[in-house]
Amino acid sequence: MEQFLKKIAEILEEDELKETDELKSYPQWDSLSVLSVIAMLDANYGVNLPAKEFENIKTAGELWNLVQSRKRP
């Protein structure tokens, strides 16, 4: 999860991100950053999430859990 949080922090142009941080609390969290996260998840985790799935995600930890549940074995 540490690498995952680092990658999300990079997209948000933040030094660090915690599992409990609410993504929408960052001013950089917008449609462009969501697209960047979608691309990163596909490239690094083989998970393709539609942008609509992000509507119910609050924290970085929730996003991590969703990614883990969608990963192919």
Protein Blocks (a to p, Z undefined) as FASTA:
>chain_A
ZZmmmmmmmmnopabdcfklcfklpmklcfklmmmmmmmmmmmnopacdfklmmmpmblm
lmmmmmmmmpcZZ
